[in-house]
Amino acid sequence: MLELECHKNMNTKNLISFATAVAFISLLGCSKKAEIGTIKASYADLSGIGQEDGVMRRDPSDIIKVGDLYYVWYSKGKISPGYDATVWYATSPDGLDWKEQGMALAKGERGSWEGESVFTPNILVAEGKYWLFYTAVSRKFESPYNPDSKIGIAVSDSPNGPWERLPSNPALINSDNPEDFDSHLVDDACLVVRDGKYWFYYKGRQLGKSPGETKMGVAIADRPQGPYAKHEANPVIDGNHEVVVWPQGKGVAALIGTTGPEELTNTVQYAEDGIRFSKTYDSVNGPVAAGTYRAEAFTQSGNGDMPEWGVQIGRADLKKGDLPFIQRFDLKVVK
């Protein structure tokens, strides 16, 4: 009624012109809405860290390049889950042929928060040093299992180590508020640098919730070693069992797998502020527990884009009891 009252004195010609202008403005608004694209992954076997009888390799880190070599870290053990593992690393000149270099991080002291397994590593390069983030548990793996994971940091002057655990560990622990999304456990660090700060994305599970109800949060620090403060908007993504993020333009993008609400799963989400995410792509045949090559992850260049390749957990034939291994994936926009 108010709109009609404002324009009741317009003649027919003016009304038509007004309607045309409104329609044109609406059309412009619609044209600004981002179209949803589609990405698809293809896969290739790797030498050196691929399938091997009796050996489990899983949970690969993001990939960095130092000189002429690519580096990746991962969990290694003899059982399929990561709950009885140590952290190892490998190098490659081309991302296909890898050479396993040895153990990067052993289990902590028996009885400590990291005494039974160290796994799910990721890497941050900052202040001329290498910062290895890792998940750990204190409970021995038994079925059924109730993990109590927390996240620690080790630092080195070289990607080849040796690694020194920070005395301030663990760097991130589960919340003591039962209502919080991460009151049971935290896991799976993934770091980007933005606004001069270190953004530490991770997954958390609430007390009484199943692994399928895992969500993502972020903690931020002024220094690589922390302390990291959890963001008040957590959880920033209401799902996802793996944490795969990268800087994209001014913002942050996240690859979502098969865990979470239907409208969230198998998508790429984007947030210019790193907090409020919305869908930009659908994902077809997406990788599992991926680590990506993110050349701009720590540069704050504003030129980050979707990763073109990385590594994931491969599973050849679980029915035969084959153990997880590391496999390459390549991403391509198909629509």
CORDAKA-V104272 format. One record per helix or strand of 3 or more residues. SS is the DSSP state (H for helix, E for strand). FROM is the first residue (numbers start at 1). LEN is the number of residues. If there is no record, write none. Layout:
SS,FROM,LEN
SS,FROM,LEN
This chain:
H,2,5
H,12,20
E,37,8
E,56,3
E,63,4
E,69,9
E,85,8
E,97,9
E,117,10
E,129,9
E,150,7
E,185,10
E,197,9
H,211,3
E,215,7
E,245,4
E,251,6
E,267,5
E,278,7
E,291,3
E,309,6
H,318,3
E,325,9
